[in-house]
């Protein structure tokens, strides 16, 4: 009888200890950190850093990976070197898919829209461009087309209406015989020393410490601007991952709107809930 009582007492001790161990295991599992690699370009890293800080409370380690070349970042997601990227607008993404015959990526959220601007060290307005003046534009397909459409809107050239992403070859009217130099988007600001004007992407202008107020022409933002809204991209097969949804939600906040305004000196508009 004494042996039975001892056995029962031992069993009674083992059960709560086992339950406690299970509870600790569950707690340990909940606190496990998930690392997500996000590709960014330029000053966007400064927009994402506070987001990364907030995500730490959800046990998400958002690792920002800096790039300087727009053309490499989608492939990095395809290859698995990145989980996400936030470096492009819809038009760049759609063009990249067509050119690479790749539809393995998907848009999982919107970020902002940054108007293109024309800068110059030589003139104060586009009407002051002289005959034969040289203008630098980005050389990637979508930004070149966007830059030329901006210049058409400004009234200094006309483009072939049938081209949705025009190149310099699609200029149909050029009264001032302007010359166009196509350079990598990251070099457009630097080219100001050797050209009469340059069309510069918003993030590249900030990196070069150009003041948005010094621009001699600014892209108009309206209902036709949807292709230029910047986005967050993931593999299509992973687009519904819970951790990615948490990242998008953590980004699309009033705090991020304030950070975008701060980082970009008010030159950029949060676009996830903005109606154009």
Secondary structure, 3 states (H helix, E strand, C coil): CHHHHHHHHHHHHHHHHHHHHHHHHHHHHHCCCEEEEEEEECCHHHHHHHHHHHHHCCCEEEEEEEECCHHHHHHHHHCCCCCEEEEEEHHHHHHHHHHHCCCCEEEEEECEEECCEEECCCCCCHHHCCCCCEEEEECCHHHHHHHHHHHHHCCCCEECCCCCCCCHHHEEECCCCCEEEEECHHHCCHHHHCCCEEEECHHHHHHCCCCHHHCCEECCCCHHHHHHCEEEEEEHHHCCCHHHHHHHHHHCCHHHHHHHHHHCCCCEEECCCCCC
